[in-house]
Amino acid sequence: MYGYISVDHTDEVVIDRLHDQLTHHAHTEGMSLAEIFVDRCMPPGRLARPGLNVLLDTVMRSGGDVLVIDIDHLSSLPAARRAIEVEIEVLGARLHTVTARSAQRHASLRTPPVVRSAIE
């Protein structure tokens, strides 16, 4: 299991807190967290990120899943986030989130809308 943090700033206090949250969650869930990769000052639409690239290379070589605080740490833009999710899935890895609320919101985005007919 590898952690990933992407932020649009360089506030090390916040980054340390996110790092601690990932570590605590992994420990609580019985996950072995090998390393946490961090990207600082990343705009949400940017797909080429140094930390993300190293994470994906590591997963490709060694296997393992990816843990993020929230799916928005991949990107707050749905198209960019989905592109990163696909890269993770293609490598055979699963994406885990610390925040259940975000995971539920993310799952609802993938559920097709209910279509009602005009006859009802």
N, CA, C and O atoms as a MOPAC input file, in Angstrom:
PM7 MOZYME 1SCF
protein

 N      0.85300 1    -1.17300 1     0.00000 1
 C      0.00000 1     0.00000 1     0.00000 1
 C      0.89500 1     1.23200 1     0.00000 1
 O      1.86800 1     1.32200 1     0.74900 1
 N      0.53200 1     2.18400 1    -0.87000 1
 C      1.26500 1     3.43900 1    -0.97200 1
 C      0.29100 1     4.59300 1    -0.79400 1
 O     -0.82600 1     4.55200 1    -1.31000 1
 N      0.70400 1     5.60700 1    -0.07600 1
 C     -0.11500 1     6.78800 1     0.11900 1
 C      0.22400 1     7.85700 1    -0.89900 1
 O      1.32600 1     7.88900 1    -1.44600 1
 N     -0.73900 1     8.73100 1    -1.14600 1
 C     -0.51200 1     9.84200 1    -2.06600 1
 C     -1.22700 1    11.08400 1    -1.55000 1
 O     -2.39400 1    11.03700 1    -1.15900 1
 N     -0.49900 1    12.18800 1    -1.56100 1
 C     -1.03000 1    13.49300 1    -1.16500 1
 C     -0.69400 1    14.47700 1    -2.28000 1
 O      0.44800 1    14.54600 1    -2.73500 1
 N     -1.69500 1    15.23500 1    -2.71600 1
 C     -1.46700 1    16.30000 1    -3.68400 1
 C     -2.13700 1    17.55500 1    -3.14900 1
 O     -3.33500 1    17.56100 1    -2.86900 1
 N     -1.35000 1    18.62200 1    -3.01000 1
 C     -1.86900 1    19.87800 1    -2.48200 1
 C     -1.44100 1    21.02700 1    -3.38700 1
 O     -0.47100 1    20.92100 1    -4.13700 1
 N     -2.18400 1    22.12300 1    -3.30000 1
 C     -1.88000 1    23.28000 1    -4.14200 1
 C     -1.06900 1    24.34000 1    -3.39200 1
 O     -1.08000 1    25.51500 1    -3.75800 1
 N     -0.36900 1    23.91300 1    -2.34200 1
 C      0.41100 1    24.82900 1    -1.50800 1
 C      1.66800 1    24.11900 1    -1.01100 1
 O      1.95400 1    22.98800 1    -1.40500 1
 N      2.41100 1    24.79700 1    -0.14100 1
 C      3.62100 1    24.20100 1     0.44300 1
 C      3.57500 1    24.23000 1     1.96600 1
 O      4.62200 1    24.16900 1     2.61100 1
 N      2.39900 1    24.32000 1     2.54800 1
 C      2.24600 1    24.38500 1     4.00200 1
 C      2.58300 1    23.02200 1     4.61300 1
 O      1.76800 1    22.10000 1     4.59300 1
 N      3.79200 1    22.91500 1     5.15300 1
 C      4.27100 1    21.63300 1     5.68300 1
 C      3.47600 1    21.16100 1     6.89300 1
 O      3.39900 1    19.95800 1     7.14400 1
 N      2.88400 1    22.08200 1     7.64800 1
 C      2.05500 1    21.68200 1     8.79200 1
 C      0.84100 1    20.90400 1     8.28700 1
 O      0.49100 1    19.86300 1     8.84300 1
 N      0.20900 1    21.40500 1     7.24700 1
 C     -0.94800 1    20.72000 1     6.65600 1
 C     -0.51400 1    19.38900 1     6.04200 1
 O     -1.18700 1    18.37300 1     6.22100 1
 N      0.59300 1    19.39200 1     5.33000 1
 C      1.08300 1    18.16400 1     4.69400 1
 C      1.41900 1    17.11700 1     5.75300 1
 O      1.10800 1    15.93900 1     5.57900 1
 N      2.05200 1    17.53700 1     6.85000 1
 C      2.35500 1    16.60300 1     7.94400 1
 C      1.07900 1    16.02400 1     8.54900 1
 O      1.02300 1    14.83800 1     8.87400 1
 N      0.04900 1    16.86900 1     8.69900 1
 C     -1.22800 1    16.39300 1     9.24800 1
 C     -1.86500 1    15.36300 1     8.31100 1
 O     -2.38200 1    14.34400 1     8.77100 1
 N     -1.83200 1    15.62100 1     7.00700 1
 C     -2.37300 1    14.66900 1     6.03400 1
 C     -1.57300 1    13.36600 1     6.05000 1
 O     -2.13900 1    12.27600 1     5.96300 1
 N     -0.26500 1    13.49200 1     6.15900 1
 C      0.62000 1    12.31900 1     6.25200 1
 C      0.23400 1    11.48200 1     7.47200 1
 O      0.12600 1    10.25800 1     7.38500 1
 N      0.02700 1    12.15300 1     8.61100 1
 C     -0.36300 1    11.45200 1     9.83900 1
 C     -1.72400 1    10.77500 1     9.68800 1
 O     -1.92400 1     9.66700 1    10.18700 1
 N     -2.66100 1    11.43500 1     9.00300 1
 C     -3.98800 1    10.84300 1     8.78900 1
 C     -3.89100 1     9.57600 1     7.94400 1
 O     -4.53900 1     8.57500 1     8.24900 1
 N     -3.08900 1     9.61500 1     6.88700 1
 C     -2.90700 1     8.41800 1     6.05700 1
 C     -2.28600 1     7.29100 1     6.87100 1
 O     -2.74100 1     6.14800 1     6.81600 1
 N     -1.24200 1     7.62400 1     7.62900 1
 C     -0.54800 1     6.62200 1     8.43800 1
 C     -1.48400 1     6.02000 1     9.47600 1
 O     -1.51600 1     4.80200 1     9.64900 1
 N     -2.24300 1     6.86000 1    10.16400 1
 C     -3.17400 1     6.38200 1    11.18900 1
 C     -4.24000 1     5.48300 1    10.57700 1
 O     -4.53700 1     4.41500 1    11.11200 1
 N     -4.81100 1     5.90900 1     9.46300 1
 C     -5.85700 1     5.11200 1     8.81300 1
 C     -5.31100 1     3.75300 1     8.38000 1
 O     -5.94800 1     2.72300 1     8.60100 1
 N     -4.14900 1     3.75700 1     7.77200 1
 C     -3.55300 1     2.49200 1     7.32400 1
 C     -3.33600 1     1.56700 1     8.51300 1
 O     -3.65100 1     0.37900 1     8.44100 1
 N     -2.80300 1     2.10100 1     9.60100 1
 C     -2.55500 1     1.28700 1    10.79700 1
 C     -3.86600 1     0.74700 1    11.37100 1
 O     -3.96400 1    -0.43100 1    11.71300 1
 N     -4.87100 1     1.61900 1    11.47300 1
 C     -6.17400 1     1.22900 1    12.01900 1
 C     -6.83400 1     0.13900 1    11.18200 1
 O     -7.48100 1    -0.75600 1    11.72600 1
 N     -6.67500 1     0.21000 1     9.86800 1
 C     -7.30200 1    -0.75700 1     8.96100 1
 C     -6.43800 1    -1.98800 1     8.70900 1
 O     -6.81500 1    -2.86400 1     7.93100 1
 N     -5.28300 1    -2.05900 1     9.36400 1
 C     -4.40300 1    -3.21100 1     9.19300 1
 C     -3.66600 1    -3.22400 1     7.86900 1
 O     -3.25600 1    -4.28200 1     7.39100 1
 N     -3.49600 1    -2.05400 1     7.27800 1
 C     -2.78300 1    -1.93700 1     6.00700 1
 C     -1.31300 1    -1.63200 1     6.28200 1
 O     -0.98500 1    -0.90500 1     7.21900 1
 N     -0.45300 1    -2.18400 1     5.47200 1
 C      0.97400 1    -1.89300 1     5.58200 1
 C      1.31100 1    -0.78700 1     4.59200 1
 O      1.33800 1    -1.01400 1     3.38200 1
 N      1.56400 1     0.39700 1     5.10400 1
 C      1.83800 1     1.56000 1     4.26700 1
 C      3.34200 1     1.66900 1     4.05200 1
 O      4.08000 1     2.01100 1     4.97600 1
 N      3.79500 1     1.38000 1     2.83800 1
 C      5.22900 1     1.34900 1     2.54100 1
 C      5.82100 1     2.74800 1     2.40400 1
 O      6.92900 1     3.00100 1     2.87800 1
 N      5.09800 1     3.64700 1     1.76700 1
 C      5.62900 1     4.98600 1     1.50700 1
 C      4.47600 1     5.91200 1     1.14600 1
 O      3.43900 1     5.47100 1     0.65000 1
 N      4.67500 1     7.20700 1     1.40400 1
 C      3.69800 1     8.21900 1     1.01900 1
 C      4.38000 1     9.19500 1     0.06400 1
 O      5.42500 1     9.76400 1     0.37900 1
 N      3.77500 1     9.37600 1    -1.09900 1
 C      4.29500 1    10.28300 1    -2.11800 1
 C      3.52000 1    11.59700 1    -2.04000 1
 O      2.30100 1    11.59500 1    -1.86400 1
 N      4.22800 1    12.71500 1    -2.17100 1
 C      3.60400 1    14.03200 1    -2.01700 1
 C      3.93500 1    14.90800 1    -3.22000 1
 O      5.08200 1    14.98200 1    -3.66100 1
 N      2.90600 1    15.56800 1    -3.74000 1
 C      3.07900 1    16.61000 1    -4.75000 1
 C      2.60800 1    17.92100 1    -4.14100 1
 O      1.49700 1    18.00600 1    -3.61600 1
 N      3.45000 1    18.93700 1    -4.21200 1
 C      3.13800 1    20.26400 1    -3.68600 1
 C      2.90900 1    21.23400 1    -4.84900 1
 O      3.49800 1    21.08900 1    -5.92000 1
 N      2.05600 1    22.20900 1    -4.62200 1
 C      1.78100 1    23.28100 1    -5.61000 1
 C      1.29900 1    22.72200 1    -6.94700 1
 O      1.72900 1    23.17900 1    -8.00600 1
 N      0.41700 1    21.74500 1    -6.89700 1
 C     -0.09300 1    21.12700 1    -8.12500 1
 C     -1.46700 1    21.68400 1    -8.47800 1
 O     -2.40000 1    21.58700 1    -7.68100 1
 N     -1.59800 1    22.26700 1    -9.67200 1
 C     -2.93000 1    22.67200 1   -10.11900 1
 C     -3.78600 1    21.43100 1   -10.36300 1
 O     -3.25700 1    20.39600 1   -10.76700 1
 N     -5.09500 1    21.51200 1   -10.12800 1
 C     -5.95500 1    20.32900 1   -10.19400 1
 C     -5.98800 1    19.61600 1   -11.54100 1
 O     -6.19600 1    18.40400 1   -11.57900 1
 N     -5.79200 1    20.32600 1   -12.63900 1
 C     -5.87500 1    19.68900 1   -13.95300 1
 C     -4.58200 1    19.06700 1   -14.43800 1
 O     -4.56100 1    18.42200 1   -15.48600 1
 N     -3.52300 1    19.24600 1   -13.70600 1
 C     -2.22100 1    18.73400 1   -14.15400 1
 C     -2.12800 1    17.23100 1   -13.91700 1
 O     -2.29400 1    16.75700 1   -12.79300 1
 N     -1.86200 1    16.49100 1   -14.98200 1
 C     -1.74400 1    15.03400 1   -14.87500 1
 C     -0.30000 1    14.59100 1   -14.68400 1
 O     -0.04700 1    13.57100 1   -14.04200 1
 N      0.64400 1    15.33800 1   -15.23000 1
 C      2.06400 1    15.00000 1   -15.06700 1
 C      2.55400 1    15.63300 1   -13.76900 1
 O      2.76300 1    16.84300 1   -13.68600 1
 N      2.73300 1    14.78400 1   -12.75900 1
 C      3.16900 1    15.24800 1   -11.44100 1
 C      4.31900 1    14.36700 1   -10.98600 1
 O      4.24100 1    13.14500 1   -11.11200 1
 N      5.38000 1    14.95400 1   -10.46300 1
 C      6.54600 1    14.14800 1   -10.05800 1
 C      6.20700 1    13.04300 1    -9.05700 1
 O      6.58200 1    11.88800 1    -9.26100 1
 N      5.50500 1    13.38500 1    -7.98400 1
 C      5.17300 1    12.38400 1    -6.96600 1
 C      4.24800 1    11.30500 1    -7.49400 1
 O      4.43100 1    10.12200 1    -7.20500 1
 N      3.25500 1    11.71600 1    -8.27000 1
 C      2.32100 1    10.75500 1    -8.85700 1
 C      3.04000 1     9.82500 1    -9.82300 1
 O      2.77800 1     8.62200 1    -9.84100 1
 N      3.94600 1    10.37600 1   -10.62500 1
 C      4.69600 1     9.54100 1   -11.57000 1
 C      5.52900 1     8.48800 1   -10.84900 1
 O      5.57000 1     7.33200 1   -11.27200 1
 N      6.19500 1     8.88100 1    -9.76100 1
 C      6.99300 1     7.92100 1    -8.99000 1
 C      6.07800 1     6.88500 1    -8.34100 1
 O      6.40800 1     5.70000 1    -8.30500 1
 N      4.92900 1     7.32900 1    -7.82900 1
 C      3.95500 1     6.39900 1    -7.24400 1
 C      3.52200 1     5.36400 1    -8.27300 1
 O      3.55000 1     4.16500 1    -7.99100 1
 N      3.12200 1     5.80800 1    -9.45800 1
 C      2.65300 1     4.88000 1   -10.49100 1
 C      3.76200 1     3.93600 1   -10.94100 1
 O      3.50900 1     2.75500 1   -11.17800 1
 N      4.98900 1     4.44200 1   -11.06100 1
 C      6.12700 1     3.57400 1   -11.40600 1
 C      6.35600 1     2.52400 1   -10.32400 1
 O      6.63200 1     1.36300 1   -10.62600 1
 N      6.24100 1     2.93600 1    -9.06600 1
 C      6.43900 1     2.00900 1    -7.94900 1
 C      5.35900 1     0.93700 1    -7.94100 1
 O      5.65700 1    -0.24100 1    -7.74600 1
 N      4.11000 1     1.33500 1    -8.15000 1
 C      3.00900 1     0.36600 1    -8.19300 1
 C      3.20300 1    -0.58700 1    -9.36400 1
 O      2.94000 1    -1.78300 1    -9.24100 1
 N      3.66200 1    -0.06600 1   -10.50000 1
 C      3.89200 1    -0.91400 1   -11.66900 1
 C      4.97700 1    -1.95800 1   -11.37000 1
 O      4.82600 1    -3.12400 1   -11.73400 1
 N      6.05800 1    -1.55200 1   -10.71600 1
 C      7.17100 1    -2.45900 1   -10.41800 1
 C      6.87500 1    -3.41700 1    -9.26900 1
 O      7.20100 1    -4.60200 1    -9.34200 1
 N      6.26000 1    -2.90400 1    -8.21400 1
 C      6.14100 1    -3.67900 1    -6.97900 1
 C      4.72700 1    -4.13500 1    -6.65100 1
 O      4.53700 1    -4.96700 1    -5.76400 1
 N      3.73500 1    -3.60400 1    -7.35100 1
 C      2.35900 1    -3.92400 1    -7.00900 1
 C      1.93900 1    -3.12600 1    -5.78700 1
 O      2.72800 1    -2.36500 1    -5.22800 1
 N      0.70800 1    -3.30400 1    -5.38400 1
 C      0.19400 1    -2.60200 1    -4.21300 1
 C     -0.94100 1    -1.67800 1    -4.58800 1
 O     -1.15300 1    -1.36200 1    -5.75900 1
 N     -1.66200 1    -1.25400 1    -3.57800 1
 C     -2.79300 1    -0.35500 1    -3.75700 1
 C     -2.39400 1     1.06700 1    -3.37900 1
 O     -1.28500 1     1.31400 1    -2.90600 1
 N     -3.33100 1     2.00200 1    -3.60200 1
 C     -3.08100 1     3.41900 1    -3.35100 1
 C     -4.10400 1     3.93400 1    -2.34400 1
 O     -5.30100 1     3.67800 1    -2.46800 1
 N     -3.60900 1     4.66500 1    -1.34400 1
 C     -4.45400 1     5.25700 1    -0.31100 1
 C     -4.34900 1     6.77400 1    -0.39100 1
 O     -3.25200 1     7.33200 1    -0.39500 1
 N     -5.50900 1     7.43800 1    -0.45600 1
 C     -5.56100 1     8.90100 1    -0.43300 1
 C     -6.53500 1     9.33300 1     0.65400 1
 O     -7.42300 1     8.57300 1     1.03900 1
 N     -6.36500 1    10.54500 1     1.14200 1
 C     -7.28900 1    11.07700 1     2.14100 1
 C     -8.68600 1    11.16400 1     1.54100 1
 O     -9.67000 1    10.76500 1     2.16200 1
 N     -8.75200 1    11.67900 1     0.35100 1
 C    -10.00700 1    11.98300 1    -0.32200 1
 C     -9.71500 1    11.90600 1    -1.82000 1
 O     -8.59200 1    12.17300 1    -2.24700 1
 N    -10.70600 1    11.54900 1    -2.60500 1
 C    -10.45900 1    11.43200 1    -4.04500 1
 C    -10.01000 1    12.74300 1    -4.66700 1
 O     -9.39200 1    12.74600 1    -5.73200 1
 N    -10.31600 1    13.86500 1    -4.00900 1
 C     -9.86700 1    15.15600 1    -4.52300 1
 C     -8.35300 1    15.31000 1    -4.46300 1
 O     -7.80700 1    16.23200 1    -5.06700 1
 N     -7.66100 1    14.42200 1    -3.74200 1
 C     -6.19800 1    14.46900 1    -3.75000 1
 C     -5.65000 1    13.94200 1    -5.07400 1
 O     -4.47700 1    14.14900 1    -5.38600 1
 N     -6.47700 1    13.27400 1    -5.84000 1
 C     -6.08000 1    12.92800 1    -7.20800 1
 C     -6.26600 1    14.16000 1    -8.08400 1
 O     -5.35800 1    14.55200 1    -8.81800 1
 N     -7.43500 1    14.76000 1    -8.00400 1
 C     -7.73800 1    16.02100 1    -8.67500 1
 C     -9.15400 1    16.42000 1    -8.29100 1
 O    -10.02200 1    15.56800 1    -8.10600 1
 N     -9.37900 1    17.72100 1    -8.17200 1
 C    -10.73800 1    18.19100 1    -7.91500 1
 C    -11.54300 1    18.28300 1    -9.21200 1
 O    -12.75600 1    18.48600 1    -9.18000 1
 N    -10.87100 1    18.13400 1   -10.34100 1
 C    -11.55300 1    18.14500 1   -11.64000 1
 C    -11.92600 1    16.71400 1   -12.02500 1
 O    -11.04200 1    15.86400 1   -12.13400 1
 N    -13.20800 1    16.43000 1   -12.23200 1
 C    -13.63800 1    15.05200 1   -12.49700 1
 C    -12.90500 1    14.35900 1   -13.64600 1
 O    -12.55000 1    13.18700 1   -13.51500 1
 N    -12.67100 1    15.03800 1   -14.75500 1
 C    -12.00900 1    14.38500 1   -15.89900 1
 C    -10.56500 1    14.02300 1   -15.56600 1
 O    -10.10800 1    12.93000 1   -15.90300 1
 N     -9.85000 1    14.92000 1   -14.91500 1
 C     -8.45900 1    14.63500 1   -14.53200 1
 C     -8.41300 1    13.52900 1   -13.48400 1
 O     -7.57000 1    12.63500 1   -13.54900 1
 N     -9.32600 1    13.59800 1   -12.51700 1
 C     -9.38600 1    12.57000 1   -11.47100 1
 C     -9.63900 1    11.20100 1   -12.09100 1
 O     -8.98800 1    10.22000 1   -11.73000 1
 N    -10.56700 1    11.13600 1   -13.00700 1
 C    -10.89600 1     9.85400 1   -13.64300 1
 C     -9.70500 1     9.32100 1   -14.43200 1
 O     -9.45100 1     8.11600 1   -14.42500 1
 N     -8.97600 1    10.19700 1   -15.11000 1
 C     -7.79600 1     9.75200 1   -15.86600 1
 C     -6.76200 1     9.12400 1   -14.93400 1
 O     -6.15100 1     8.11300 1   -15.27800 1
 N     -6.56300 1     9.71500 1   -13.76000 1
 C     -5.61100 1     9.16100 1   -12.79300 1
 C     -6.13400 1     7.84500 1   -12.23100 1
 O     -5.36800 1     6.89700 1   -12.05600 1
 N     -7.43400 1     7.78000 1   -11.94700 1
 C     -8.02900 1     6.52800 1   -11.46100 1
 C     -7.82400 1     5.40100 1   -12.46800 1
 O     -7.50300 1     4.27400 1   -12.09200 1
 N     -8.01100 1     5.71000 1   -13.74100 1
 C     -7.83100 1     4.69600 1   -14.78800 1
 C     -6.38800 1     4.21300 1   -14.80400 1
 O     -6.14000 1     3.01500 1   -14.93700 1
 N     -5.43100 1     5.13300 1   -14.67100 1
 C     -4.02100 1     4.72500 1   -14.62600 1
 C     -3.77300 1     3.75900 1   -13.47100 1
 O     -3.07100 1     2.76100 1   -13.63100 1
 N     -4.34600 1     4.05600 1   -12.31800 1
 C     -4.18400 1     3.18700 1   -11.14400 1
 C     -4.81600 1     1.82700 1   -11.40700 1
 O     -4.22100 1     0.79400 1   -11.10100 1
 N     -6.02200 1     1.82300 1   -11.97200 1
 C     -6.73000 1     0.57200 1   -12.25900 1
 C     -5.99100 1    -0.27300 1   -13.29000 1
 O     -5.91700 1    -1.49400 1   -13.15000 1
 N     -5.44500 1     0.36100 1   -14.32000 1
 C     -4.71200 1    -0.36000 1   -15.36700 1
 C     -3.51600 1    -1.10000 1   -14.77200 1
 O     -3.13100 1    -2.16300 1   -15.25900 1
 N     -2.93700 1    -0.53800 1   -13.72900 1
 C     -1.80300 1    -1.18400 1   -13.06300 1
 C     -2.24500 1    -2.32000 1   -12.13900 1
 O     -1.40900 1    -2.98800 1   -11.53100 1
 N     -3.54500 1    -2.53600 1   -12.03800 1
 C     -4.06300 1    -3.60700 1   -11.18900 1
 C     -4.19300 1    -3.21600 1    -9.73100 1
 O     -4.40500 1    -4.07600 1    -8.87600 1
 N     -4.07000 1    -1.93900 1    -9.43800 1
 C     -4.16000 1    -1.45600 1    -8.06000 1
 C     -5.57500 1    -0.98000 1    -7.75800 1
 O     -6.33900 1    -0.62200 1    -8.65500 1
 N     -5.89700 1    -0.98600 1    -6.47700 1
 C     -7.17900 1    -0.45000 1    -6.01800 1
 C     -6.93000 1     0.87400 1    -5.32300 1
 O     -5.88700 1     1.07700 1    -4.70300 1
 N     -7.89500 1     1.77000 1    -5.43200 1
 C     -7.81900 1     3.07100 1    -4.79000 1
 C     -8.63800 1     3.03000 1    -3.50500 1
 O     -9.81400 1     2.66900 1    -3.52500 1
 N     -8.01500 1     3.39700 1    -2.39300 1
 C     -8.68200 1     3.45100 1    -1.09100 1
 C     -8.70700 1     4.90000 1    -0.61900 1
 O     -7.76400 1     5.65300 1    -0.86400 1
 N     -9.78600 1     5.29200 1     0.05700 1
 C     -9.87000 1     6.63800 1     0.61600 1
 C    -10.06500 1     6.55900 1     2.12000 1
 O    -10.66600 1     5.61600 1     2.63500 1
 N     -9.54900 1     7.56100 1     2.81500 1
 C     -9.72000 1     7.64700 1     4.26300 1
 C    -11.13100 1     8.10100 1     4.58500 1
 O    -11.75500 1     7.58200 1     5.51000 1
 N    -11.63800 1     9.05900 1     3.83500 1
 C    -12.94300 1     9.63600 1     4.12800 1
 C    -14.04200 1     8.85300 1     3.43700 1
 O    -14.12900 1     8.82800 1     2.21000 1
 N    -14.87300 1     8.22100 1     4.23200 1
 C    -15.96900 1     7.41500 1     3.68200 1
 C    -16.96100 1     8.29000 1     2.92500 1
 O    -17.51900 1     7.86700 1     1.91300 1
 N    -17.18000 1     9.50100 1     3.41100 1
 C    -18.12000 1    10.40100 1     2.75700 1
 C    -17.69000 1    10.65400 1     1.31700 1
 O    -18.52300 1    10.65300 1     0.41100 1
 N    -16.41700 1    10.86700 1     1.10500 1
 C    -15.91500 1    11.10500 1    -0.25000 1
 C    -16.04700 1     9.86300 1    -1.10800 1
 O    -16.37300 1     9.94700 1    -2.29200 1
 N    -15.79200 1     8.71100 1    -0.50600 1
 C    -15.91100 1     7.46400 1    -1.25600 1
 C    -17.35700 1     7.24600 1    -1.68700 1
 O    -17.61900 1     6.78200 1    -2.79700 1
 N    -18.30500 1     7.58800 1    -0.79400 1
 C    -19.71600 1     7.43400 1    -1.14600 1
 C    -20.10000 1     8.41900 1    -2.24000 1
 O    -20.82700 1     8.06800 1    -3.17000 1
 N    -19.61100 1     9.65700 1    -2.13200 1
 C    -19.90500 1    10.65900 1    -3.15600 1
 C    -19.32800 1    10.21800 1    -4.49200 1
 O    -19.97300 1    10.35900 1    -5.53000 1
 N    -18.10900 1     9.68400 1    -4.46300 1
 C    -17.44400 1     9.21900 1    -5.67500 1
 C    -18.23400 1     8.07100 1    -6.31100 1
 O    -18.41100 1     8.03400 1    -7.52900 1
 N    -18.70000 1     7.14800 1    -5.49000 1
 C    -19.46700 1     6.01800 1    -6.01600 1
 C    -20.75600 1     6.50900 1    -6.66400 1
 O    -21.18300 1     5.96700 1    -7.68300 1
 N    -21.37500 1     7.52600 1    -6.08200 1
 C    -22.61900 1     8.02800 1    -6.66100 1
 C    -22.36800 1     8.70500 1    -8.00100 1
 O    -23.26100 1     8.73900 1    -8.84700 1
 N    -21.17500 1     9.24100 1    -8.20900 1
 C    -20.86100 1     9.85300 1    -9.50300 1
 C    -20.76600 1     8.81100 1   -10.60500 1
 O    -20.99500 1     9.11900 1   -11.77500 1
 N    -20.43100 1     7.58500 1   -10.23900 1
 C    -20.29700 1     6.52100 1   -11.23100 1
 C    -21.62400 1     5.82300 1   -11.51900 1
 O    -21.74300 1     5.10100 1   -12.50800 1
 N    -22.61100 1     6.03300 1   -10.66600 1
 C    -23.90100 1     5.38500 1   -10.84600 1
 C    -24.68500 1     6.14200 1   -11.90700 1
 O    -24.85600 1     7.35600 1   -11.80500 1
 N    -25.16400 1     5.43200 1   -12.92900 1
 C    -25.92500 1     6.13100 1   -13.96100 1
 C    -27.21600 1     6.70600 1   -13.38900 1
 O    -27.81600 1     6.11000 1   -12.49500 1
 N    -27.64200 1     7.84200 1   -13.88900 1
 C    -28.87000 1     8.44200 1   -13.38200 1
 C    -30.08000 1     7.59400 1   -13.73700 1
 O    -30.08800 1     6.86900 1   -14.73200 1
 N    -31.09500 1     7.70400 1   -12.90200 1
 C    -32.34700 1     6.99800 1   -13.16400 1
 C    -33.10700 1     7.78300 1   -14.22300 1
 O    -33.30800 1     8.99000 1   -14.08700 1
 N    -33.52200 1     7.10100 1   -15.26500 1
 C    -34.26600 1     7.74900 1   -16.33700 1
 C    -35.73300 1     7.39200 1   -16.17600 1
 O    -36.09600 1     6.21600 1   -16.14700 1
 N    -36.55600 1     8.39200 1   -16.07500 1
 C    -37.99400 1     8.16600 1   -15.91600 1
 C    -38.68100 1     8.47100 1   -17.24700 1
 O    -38.35000 1     9.43700 1   -17.93400 1
 N    -39.61500 1     7.64400 1   -17.57400 1
 C    -40.32900 1     7.87500 1   -18.83100 1
 C    -41.45100 1     8.87900 1   -18.61300 1
 O    -41.90700 1     9.08100 1   -17.48700 1
 N    -41.88300 1     9.49400 1   -19.67800 1
 C    -42.95900 1    10.48500 1   -19.60500 1
 C    -44.30400 1     9.82800 1   -19.34100 1
 O    -45.26600 1    10.52000 1   -19.00700 1
 N    -44.39700 1     8.50500 1   -19.48400 1
 C    -45.65800 1     7.78500 1   -19.31200 1
 C    -46.02900 1     7.67300 1   -17.84100 1
 O    -47.21300 1     7.58700 1   -17.51500 1
 N    -45.04900 1     7.67100 1   -16.94400 1
 C    -45.32200 1     7.49800 1   -15.50900 1
 C    -46.23700 1     8.51100 1   -15.03600 1
 O    -46.58300 1     8.52600 1   -13.85400 1

